[in-house]
Amino acid sequence: MDVTERIGCWLVPAGAFFRVWAPHAAQVRVVVQTGERWDSDEAGTVSALTRTGGYWSVTVPGVRPGDLYRFRVTTADGEVLDRLDPAARDVLSSELTRDDPDSHNASIVSTGHDFQWAPFETPRFEDFVIYQLHVGTFAGRGDDRPTGWATFADASRKFGYLRDLGFTAVQPLPVQEYAMDRSWGYNPASFFAPESSYGSPADLRRFVDTAHRSGLAVIFDVVYNHFGHSDNVLWEYDGYRDHGGIYVEGGQQTPWGPGPAWWKEEVQDFFYQNARMYLEEYRADGLRFDATTQINGQHLRHVVGRLRAEFPDRYLIAEHLPDDPWIVDEGHFAATWCADAHHEAQRALAGQDPLRRIKDILGWDGYDHPWNLVKYLLGSHDDIGDQQEGDAEDGLTNWDRQHRYLVDQLGGRGDWTARAKCRLAWALNVTMPGTPMLFMGSECLQAAPQVAWGYWHDGVDGRGDHRFDWTVAGDELGIQMRRLVGAANRVRLSDAALRADSLDITHEDHDNQVLGFVRQAGDDVVLVVVNLSDRTFGDHGYGVGTGGRDGRWTQVLCTQDADFGGWDGAGNAFHEPWTQPDGRVYVNVPQWSVVVLRRIN
């Protein structure tokens, strides 16, 4: 992309090239200063920009990395407004300059062209196993840190933990600059700058590079459907105030605030360049677009189509709920979230018509490939996070809508059966078709001491501290669940069948709530047996249909093994049965379990 088409500040041999969209401005100047904070006096170098259409640009000599700058916009009626750069790669903080002459905030001249990246190849789409985390709360609690808020550097020190668990990708909640210093990240203030409480652009590059060196891809979460309620750099940007100004007027209203004016080509280009920044400048392996149903589909598909054409190997995911094949077939995304998989799994594990519900979420009907759907049976941040002290979506009175860790939904961390069901859920997640995703803490059964308040939040509320607790991750129950997660992830990655475009439901026992299905890739054949009941079948006496596949089988995973919190002899260790003349293989099937068998000859 030619520098003259880019927005923001770009270091060039002649100095720095500045370009900003301000169609209603009568004049735009850029003021450049040195120092650690903005001098509110008239200090600094002032240069006038030249107008081309609605854009203004200039090349200023002598500008260096670390310099501070602001755009000084003069309106048609002579009002002078100091503005941050909408495309600034770094800002001092989320504090606004708008209508605040005493503000010391400024945009920062940033460069990353000299960063030494480690070689890394983005995984094939079928090879993604995603760990979703929130940077600020992932490291810190129970981790002997002096502060309660984690940074990019803190979070990256945990990548070995994730890689040991067998994940192939990390997906942080939004990391762009947001209002204040604590948030989930879905209230963007400055779209191109990283959150200052997490670190600098250099810190974010090191975060990505450390992930890559650890064997982890990085998927960034981007919020293009609404603006935050405060600290919005784009609001009434060039002095035009109708309905929020040039970036907002005519935008779709959303449940979380006003939406951007996606109908404008300049706004589409703004978000295209923002997405492109993550893929090009930060070497991201994918993007997750928040709440795409709140964006006009035709405008969105134009932007995503440009990105897919330039970066065909990057995994672009839509949070398109309810999911619809249009977002992949016409919208150019590689995948969409599938929320029904979580909700139906939760109901099934609570005993609500289990076999039918699980059967209904196994496939990828309407989509070309299983990896077109991201499935998260144990819940995403939306399902687990709660900003209403436990009562989000009336969760105190509506179990089905509660925002909780799955283990708490099913009885609590101290309940053996609830833990077994969580083990079942993740093993099913990685063996069923679809891209598996797990939200931080689910891998070690995070929960508050009181069962009713086992949700995630970004700090302390009236119900306690809900950040990731590393003491819980390291206790006996946490380690058991972590062993299961690691073992299940390794099975998925070692068996091509579990990542193939294949599914054959071979066994349905509605009386006993046992389901069997086969995944196959050439000679690699895997049989998955799911017991959704309290009954245990022992003595290698339960026959599971194989769909006409003869041969000998060996167990590669049983979620009720003793190492995971079950019991010795629960599964089929050292038992390698053959398919019998009745077309079944006879095995142990423990209660509330997933048993995975691989055909060996």
GUZA-561659 format. One line per 5 residues: number of its first residue (from 0); their letters; for each residue y, z, x of C-alpha. Coordinates in nm, 2 decimals. Example, Ala and Ser with C-alpha at 12.3 -4.5 7.8 and 13.67 -1.06 7.14 Angstrom:
<atoms>
0	AS	-0.45,0.78,1.23  -0.11,0.71,1.37
</atoms>
This chain:
<atoms>
0	MDVTE	0.00,0.00,0.00  0.33,-0.11,0.15  0.56,0.18,0.23  0.85,0.02,0.03  0.63,0.06,-0.28
5	RIGCW	0.56,0.43,-0.22  0.75,0.71,-0.37  0.85,1.02,-0.17  0.93,1.06,0.20  0.75,0.85,0.47
10	LVPAG	0.80,0.87,0.84  0.85,0.53,0.99  0.95,0.41,1.34  1.32,0.40,1.24  1.32,0.75,1.09
15	AFFRV	1.21,0.84,0.74  1.20,0.62,0.43  1.29,0.79,0.10  1.23,0.64,-0.24  1.27,0.81,-0.58
20	WAPHA	1.28,0.69,-0.95  1.61,0.79,-1.12  1.71,0.51,-1.37  1.99,0.70,-1.53  2.16,0.81,-1.21
25	AQVRV	2.50,0.68,-1.11  2.44,0.77,-0.75  2.16,0.93,-0.54  2.19,1.08,-0.20  1.94,1.26,0.02
30	VVQTG	2.04,1.57,0.21  1.83,1.66,0.52  1.85,2.01,0.68  1.66,2.20,0.95  1.55,2.56,0.91
35	ERWDS	1.30,2.78,0.73  1.48,2.78,0.40  1.75,2.57,0.23  2.11,2.64,0.32  2.30,2.64,-0.01
40	DEAGT	2.62,2.53,0.17  2.70,2.17,0.24  2.51,2.17,0.57  2.28,1.89,0.68  2.29,1.51,0.70
45	VSALT	2.38,1.33,0.37  2.27,0.96,0.32  2.33,0.74,0.02  2.04,0.56,-0.14  2.05,0.20,-0.26
50	RTGGY	1.94,0.11,-0.61  1.68,-0.15,-0.69  1.60,-0.15,-1.06  1.54,0.22,-1.16  1.44,0.32,-0.80
55	WSVTV	1.66,0.43,-0.52  1.57,0.41,-0.15  1.70,0.45,0.21  1.58,0.48,0.56  1.74,0.78,0.75
60	PGVRP	1.72,0.79,1.13  1.63,1.11,1.32  1.42,1.28,1.05  1.13,1.49,1.18  0.83,1.66,1.04
65	GDLYR	0.92,2.00,0.91  1.28,1.91,0.81  1.39,2.01,0.46  1.55,1.77,0.21  1.67,1.74,-0.14
70	FRVTT	1.78,1.45,-0.36  2.14,1.49,-0.48  2.17,1.31,-0.81  2.51,1.22,-0.97  2.49,1.15,-1.34
75	ADGEV	2.69,0.89,-1.53  2.94,1.16,-1.64  2.99,1.29,-1.29  2.75,1.59,-1.29  2.59,1.66,-0.95
80	LDRLD	2.23,1.78,-0.96  2.01,1.90,-0.67  1.65,1.79,-0.71  1.32,1.83,-0.53  1.14,1.51,-0.45
85	PAARD	0.89,1.45,-0.73  0.65,1.31,-0.47  0.71,1.56,-0.19  0.39,1.63,0.00  0.51,1.98,0.06
90	VLSSE	0.77,2.22,-0.09  0.87,2.57,0.01  0.76,2.72,-0.33  0.74,2.64,-0.70  1.08,2.80,-0.75
95	LTRDD	1.30,2.54,-0.93  1.63,2.41,-0.79  1.74,2.29,-1.13  2.04,2.47,-1.26  2.01,2.73,-0.98
100	PDSHN	2.27,2.69,-0.71  2.14,2.99,-0.52  1.79,2.85,-0.48  1.66,2.82,-0.13  1.37,2.59,-0.22
105	ASIVS	1.34,2.24,-0.08  1.10,1.96,-0.02  0.95,1.94,0.33  0.90,1.63,0.54  0.53,1.62,0.60
110	TGHDF	0.29,1.40,0.80  -0.09,1.39,0.84  -0.13,1.06,1.01  -0.24,1.23,1.33  -0.51,1.45,1.18
115	QWAPF	-0.85,1.41,1.35  -1.10,1.37,1.07  -1.47,1.43,1.12  -1.69,1.13,1.01  -1.82,1.18,0.66
120	ETPRF	-1.98,0.95,0.40  -1.92,1.02,0.04  -2.26,1.08,-0.13  -2.42,0.83,-0.36  -2.33,0.92,-0.72
125	EDFVI	-2.68,1.04,-0.80  -2.67,1.28,-0.51  -2.39,1.50,-0.63  -2.47,1.87,-0.69  -2.13,2.02,-0.77
130	YQLHV	-2.01,2.38,-0.71  -1.69,2.45,-0.91  -1.46,2.72,-0.77  -1.11,2.86,-0.79  -0.95,2.89,-0.44
135	GTFAG	-0.74,3.20,-0.51  -1.03,3.41,-0.63  -1.33,3.27,-0.45  -1.28,3.48,-0.14  -1.14,3.82,-0.13
140	RGDDR	-1.29,4.08,-0.36  -1.55,4.28,-0.18  -1.49,4.07,0.13  -1.29,4.31,0.35  -0.98,4.10,0.33
145	PTGWA	-0.63,4.26,0.34  -0.50,4.07,0.05  -0.63,4.00,-0.30  -0.55,3.62,-0.31  -0.75,3.37,-0.11
150	TFADA	-0.62,3.07,0.08  -0.76,2.73,0.17  -0.87,2.88,0.50  -1.04,3.18,0.33  -1.23,2.96,0.09
155	SRKFG	-1.34,2.72,0.36  -1.51,3.00,0.55  -1.75,3.02,0.26  -1.87,2.66,0.29  -2.18,2.76,0.49
160	YLRDL	-2.28,2.98,0.19  -2.26,2.69,-0.04  -2.44,2.45,0.19  -2.72,2.70,0.23  -2.75,2.70,-0.15
165	GFTAV	-2.81,2.33,-0.14  -2.49,2.21,-0.30  -2.35,1.87,-0.19  -2.00,1.89,-0.33  -1.73,2.15,-0.39
170	QPLPV	-1.48,2.10,-0.68  -1.18,2.34,-0.67  -0.97,2.40,-0.97  -0.63,2.23,-0.94  -0.46,2.29,-0.60
175	QEYAM	-0.12,2.13,-0.66  0.19,2.35,-0.66  0.20,2.55,-0.98  0.44,2.81,-1.13  0.44,3.15,-0.95
180	DRSWG	0.17,3.24,-0.70  -0.12,3.31,-0.93  -0.27,3.08,-1.18  -0.59,2.89,-1.27  -0.39,2.58,-1.16
185	YNPAS	-0.35,2.40,-1.49  0.03,2.44,-1.50  0.15,2.18,-1.25  0.50,2.23,-1.11  0.51,1.98,-0.82
190	FFAPE	0.22,1.73,-0.84  0.21,1.60,-0.48  0.25,1.94,-0.29  -0.04,2.18,-0.24  0.00,2.53,-0.39
195	SSYGS	0.21,2.72,-0.14  0.01,3.05,-0.19  -0.30,2.86,-0.08  -0.15,2.69,0.23  0.02,2.38,0.36
200	PADLR	-0.08,2.02,0.36  -0.23,2.07,0.70  -0.43,2.36,0.56  -0.56,2.15,0.28  -0.67,1.88,0.52
205	RFVDT	-0.86,2.14,0.72  -1.01,2.26,0.40  -1.15,1.91,0.33  -1.25,1.85,0.69  -1.43,2.18,0.71
210	AHRSG	-1.62,2.09,0.39  -1.71,1.75,0.53  -1.83,1.91,0.85  -2.04,2.14,0.64  -2.20,1.85,0.46
215	LAVIF	-2.00,1.90,0.14  -1.80,1.64,-0.05  -1.47,1.74,-0.21  -1.37,1.66,-0.57  -1.01,1.75,-0.66
220	DVVYN	-0.91,1.85,-1.01  -0.60,1.67,-1.13  -0.38,1.75,-1.43  -0.21,1.44,-1.57  -0.22,1.52,-1.95
225	HFGHS	0.05,1.79,-1.97  0.33,1.98,-1.79  0.34,2.35,-1.73  0.57,2.56,-1.94  0.80,2.64,-1.64
230	DNVLW	0.88,2.52,-1.30  0.84,2.15,-1.38  1.01,1.95,-1.11  1.01,1.64,-1.33  1.19,1.79,-1.63
235	EYDGY	1.52,1.61,-1.71  1.50,1.48,-1.35  1.80,1.24,-1.33  2.01,1.42,-1.59  1.88,1.23,-1.89
240	RDHGG	1.79,1.51,-2.13  1.64,1.36,-2.44  1.30,1.51,-2.51  1.27,1.64,-2.15  1.39,1.33,-1.97
245	IYVEG	1.25,1.02,-1.81  0.90,1.16,-1.73  0.85,1.32,-2.07  1.02,1.13,-2.36  0.78,0.98,-2.60
250	GQQTP	0.48,1.15,-2.44  0.19,1.28,-2.64  0.21,1.65,-2.74  -0.08,1.86,-2.62  -0.21,2.21,-2.71
255	WGPGP	-0.08,2.32,-2.36  0.27,2.17,-2.36  0.44,1.83,-2.36  0.26,1.54,-2.22  0.39,1.28,-1.97
260	AWWKE	0.54,0.95,-2.09  0.23,0.75,-2.00  0.37,0.45,-2.19  0.61,0.39,-1.90  0.49,0.18,-1.61
265	EVQDF	0.68,0.41,-1.37  0.50,0.71,-1.50  0.16,0.54,-1.47  0.25,0.45,-1.11  0.35,0.81,-1.04
270	FYQNA	0.01,0.93,-1.13  -0.17,0.64,-0.97  0.01,0.73,-0.64  -0.07,1.10,-0.69  -0.44,1.02,-0.73
275	RMYLE	-0.43,0.78,-0.45  -0.28,1.05,-0.22  -0.59,1.27,-0.27  -0.83,0.98,-0.20  -0.64,0.83,0.09
280	EYRAD	-0.44,1.11,0.26  -0.68,1.40,0.20  -1.01,1.19,0.21  -1.13,1.33,-0.12  -1.47,1.21,-0.24
285	GLRFD	-1.38,1.22,-0.60  -1.13,1.34,-0.87  -1.19,1.52,-1.19  -0.92,1.43,-1.45  -0.84,1.72,-1.69
290	ATTQI	-0.85,1.66,-2.07  -0.83,1.28,-2.07  -0.84,1.27,-2.45  -0.48,1.38,-2.44  -0.38,1.06,-2.26
295	NGQHL	-0.35,0.72,-2.41  -0.67,0.55,-2.32  -0.53,0.20,-2.25  -0.27,0.34,-2.01  -0.53,0.57,-1.85
300	RHVVG	-0.78,0.28,-1.80  -0.51,0.08,-1.62  -0.45,0.35,-1.36  -0.82,0.44,-1.32  -0.91,0.07,-1.29
305	RLRAE	-0.67,0.04,-1.00  -0.83,0.34,-0.83  -1.19,0.22,-0.88  -1.10,-0.12,-0.74  -0.96,0.04,-0.42
310	FPDRY	-1.21,0.33,-0.39  -1.53,0.21,-0.55  -1.74,0.47,-0.37  -1.54,0.77,-0.50  -1.68,0.98,-0.80
315	LIAEH	-1.40,0.97,-1.06  -1.49,1.22,-1.35  -1.31,1.26,-1.68  -1.31,1.58,-1.88  -1.34,1.36,-2.20
320	LPDDP	-1.45,1.60,-2.48  -1.64,1.52,-2.68  -1.79,1.28,-2.43  -1.79,0.91,-2.53  -1.93,0.61,-2.34
325	WIVDE	-1.59,0.44,-2.38  -1.45,0.64,-2.09  -1.71,0.49,-1.86  -1.76,0.15,-2.01  -1.40,0.07,-2.07
330	GHFAA	-1.20,0.35,-1.91  -1.34,0.27,-1.56  -1.45,0.63,-1.48  -1.78,0.70,-1.31  -1.87,1.00,-1.52
335	TWCAD	-1.76,1.24,-1.79  -1.82,1.60,-1.86  -2.08,1.68,-2.12  -1.98,2.01,-2.29  -2.26,1.98,-2.55
340	AHHEA	-2.52,2.04,-2.28  -2.38,2.39,-2.21  -2.33,2.49,-2.57  -2.66,2.37,-2.69  -2.84,2.53,-2.40
345	QRALA	-2.68,2.86,-2.47  -2.78,2.85,-2.83  -3.14,2.74,-2.74  -3.17,3.03,-2.49  -3.05,3.27,-2.76
350	GQDPL	-3.35,3.15,-2.97  -3.18,2.91,-3.20  -3.43,2.63,-3.24  -3.48,2.61,-2.86  -3.71,2.31,-2.82
355	RRIKD	-3.51,2.07,-3.04  -3.18,2.17,-2.88  -3.30,2.12,-2.53  -3.47,1.80,-2.61  -3.15,1.66,-2.76
360	ILGWD	-2.95,1.72,-2.44  -3.21,1.59,-2.19  -3.11,1.22,-2.19  -2.80,1.00,-2.13  -2.80,0.80,-2.45
365	GYDHP	-2.51,0.55,-2.46  -2.45,0.56,-2.08  -2.59,0.33,-1.81  -2.70,0.60,-1.57  -2.77,0.98,-1.58
370	WNLVK	-2.49,1.04,-1.33  -2.24,0.92,-1.59  -2.27,1.27,-1.74  -2.18,1.59,-1.56  -2.39,1.87,-1.71
375	YLLGS	-2.33,2.25,-1.66  -2.58,2.45,-1.86  -2.45,2.78,-1.72  -2.09,2.70,-1.81  -1.77,2.56,-1.65
380	HDDIG	-1.45,2.75,-1.58  -1.35,2.68,-1.94  -1.66,2.85,-2.08  -1.66,3.14,-1.84  -1.28,3.20,-1.79
385	DQQEG	-1.08,3.42,-2.03  -0.71,3.47,-2.03  -0.70,3.69,-2.35  -0.88,4.00,-2.21  -1.21,3.89,-2.36
390	DAEDG	-1.08,3.74,-2.68  -1.02,3.38,-2.60  -1.11,3.16,-2.90  -1.18,3.49,-3.10  -1.46,3.56,-2.86
395	LTNWD	-1.48,3.93,-2.96  -1.60,3.83,-3.30  -1.75,3.48,-3.24  -2.04,3.49,-3.00  -2.08,3.11,-3.00
400	RQHRY	-1.72,3.07,-2.87  -1.71,3.36,-2.63  -1.59,3.28,-2.28  -1.85,3.47,-2.07  -2.09,3.42,-1.78
405	LVDQL	-2.42,3.30,-1.94  -2.60,3.61,-1.83  -2.37,3.83,-2.03  -2.40,3.60,-2.34  -2.78,3.65,-2.33
410	GGRGD	-2.79,4.03,-2.28  -2.62,4.13,-1.96  -2.70,4.13,-1.59  -2.92,4.44,-1.63  -3.15,4.26,-1.88
415	WTARA	-3.45,4.11,-1.72  -3.49,3.84,-1.98  -3.13,3.74,-1.96  -3.17,3.69,-1.58  -3.49,3.48,-1.64
420	KCRLA	-3.31,3.26,-1.89  -3.03,3.20,-1.64  -3.29,3.10,-1.38  -3.44,2.86,-1.64  -3.10,2.72,-1.72
425	WALNV	-3.02,2.62,-1.36  -3.37,2.48,-1.28  -3.35,2.27,-1.60  -3.00,2.16,-1.50  -3.11,2.02,-1.17
430	TMPGT	-3.44,1.86,-1.31  -3.30,1.70,-1.62  -3.10,1.37,-1.60  -2.73,1.41,-1.52  -2.51,1.55,-1.24
435	PMLFM	-2.55,1.92,-1.22  -2.25,2.15,-1.19  -2.23,2.53,-1.15  -1.92,2.75,-1.17  -1.87,3.01,-0.90
440	GSECL	-2.05,3.34,-0.96  -2.32,3.19,-1.18  -2.54,3.15,-0.87  -2.55,3.53,-0.82  -2.52,3.65,-1.18
445	QAAPQ	-2.16,3.77,-1.15  -2.06,4.01,-1.43  -1.84,4.30,-1.49  -1.99,4.65,-1.51  -1.95,4.65,-1.88
450	VAWGY	-2.16,4.37,-2.03  -1.90,4.28,-2.29  -1.64,4.19,-2.03  -1.84,3.96,-1.80  -1.59,3.68,-1.77
455	WHDGV	-1.39,3.52,-1.49  -1.02,3.55,-1.46  -0.77,3.51,-1.17  -0.72,3.88,-1.12  -0.70,4.21,-1.29
460	DGRGD	-0.64,4.24,-1.66  -0.69,4.52,-1.92  -1.07,4.49,-1.88  -1.08,4.51,-1.51  -1.10,4.28,-1.20
465	HRFDW	-1.27,3.95,-1.28  -1.24,3.77,-0.94  -1.56,3.66,-0.75  -1.72,3.98,-0.62  -1.90,3.94,-0.29
470	TVAGD	-2.07,4.28,-0.32  -2.24,4.14,-0.63  -2.34,3.82,-0.45  -2.52,4.03,-0.19  -2.70,4.28,-0.41
475	ELGIQ	-3.07,4.25,-0.50  -3.02,4.07,-0.83  -2.76,3.84,-0.68  -2.99,3.74,-0.39  -3.28,3.67,-0.63
480	MRRLV	-3.07,3.43,-0.83  -2.93,3.27,-0.51  -3.28,3.21,-0.39  -3.36,3.03,-0.71  -3.05,2.82,-0.70
485	GAANR	-3.12,2.72,-0.34  -3.48,2.64,-0.41  -3.40,2.44,-0.72  -3.13,2.24,-0.54  -3.36,2.16,-0.26
490	VRLSD	-3.62,2.03,-0.50  -3.37,1.80,-0.66  -3.26,1.66,-0.33  -3.61,1.62,-0.19  -3.74,1.43,-0.50
495	AALRA	-3.59,1.09,-0.57  -3.75,1.11,-0.91  -3.51,1.39,-1.02  -3.21,1.16,-0.93  -3.35,0.84,-1.08
500	DSLDI	-3.27,0.66,-1.41  -3.58,0.79,-1.57  -3.70,1.03,-1.84  -4.03,1.04,-2.03  -4.07,1.33,-2.27
505	THEDH	-4.45,1.38,-2.25  -4.51,1.71,-2.43  -4.37,1.88,-2.73  -4.53,2.21,-2.85  -4.31,2.33,-3.13
510	DNQVL	-4.54,2.62,-3.22  -4.51,2.77,-2.88  -4.17,2.62,-2.78  -4.30,2.44,-2.47  -4.15,2.11,-2.36
515	GFVRQ	-4.26,1.88,-2.09  -4.10,1.57,-1.94  -4.16,1.34,-1.65  -3.91,1.19,-1.40  -4.02,0.91,-1.18
520	AGDDV	-3.90,0.69,-0.90  -4.18,0.46,-0.78  -4.46,0.67,-0.65  -4.25,0.99,-0.67  -4.35,1.15,-1.00
525	VLVVV	-4.24,1.49,-1.11  -4.35,1.68,-1.42  -4.11,1.95,-1.56  -4.25,2.22,-1.80  -4.00,2.43,-1.99
530	NLSDR	-4.12,2.74,-2.18  -3.85,2.85,-2.42  -4.04,3.15,-2.56  -4.14,3.51,-2.49  -4.51,3.41,-2.46
535	TFGDH	-4.67,3.37,-2.12  -4.97,3.14,-2.08  -5.20,3.24,-1.79  -5.54,3.17,-1.64  -5.43,2.81,-1.57
540	GYGVG	-5.52,2.75,-1.93  -5.21,2.57,-2.08  -5.25,2.20,-2.11  -4.93,1.99,-2.06  -4.93,1.62,-2.15
545	TGGRD	-4.85,1.39,-1.85  -4.77,1.07,-2.05  -5.09,0.90,-1.93  -5.03,0.97,-1.56  -5.35,1.06,-1.38
550	GRWTQ	-5.37,1.23,-1.04  -5.35,1.56,-0.87  -5.05,1.79,-0.90  -4.89,2.07,-0.69  -4.62,2.32,-0.79
555	VLCTQ	-4.29,2.28,-0.62  -4.09,2.54,-0.83  -4.15,2.82,-1.07  -3.85,3.02,-1.19  -4.06,3.33,-1.25
560	DADFG	-4.19,3.36,-0.90  -4.15,3.71,-0.75  -3.89,3.60,-0.50  -3.66,3.50,-0.78  -3.70,3.81,-0.99
565	GWDGA	-4.03,3.73,-1.17  -4.37,3.85,-1.07  -4.66,3.77,-0.83  -4.90,3.52,-0.98  -4.66,3.40,-1.25
570	GNAFH	-4.69,3.04,-1.14  -4.94,2.81,-0.98  -4.94,2.88,-0.61  -5.25,2.73,-0.44  -5.35,2.57,-0.77
575	EPWTQ	-5.35,2.19,-0.75  -5.50,2.07,-1.07  -5.60,1.72,-1.17  -5.50,1.54,-1.49  -5.80,1.59,-1.72
580	PDGRV	-5.96,1.33,-1.95  -5.75,1.45,-2.24  -5.44,1.35,-2.05  -5.32,1.70,-1.97  -5.28,1.91,-1.66
585	YVNVP	-5.38,2.27,-1.71  -5.14,2.53,-1.55  -4.98,2.87,-1.59  -4.66,2.86,-1.79  -4.47,3.20,-1.78
590	QWSVV	-4.23,3.31,-2.05  -3.87,3.17,-2.03  -3.95,2.95,-1.73  -3.93,2.61,-1.57  -4.23,2.50,-1.38
595	VLRRI	-4.20,2.19,-1.17  -4.51,1.99,-1.05  -4.51,1.69,-0.82  -4.80,1.44,-0.82  -4.96,1.43,-0.48
600	N	-5.23,1.17,-0.53
</atoms>
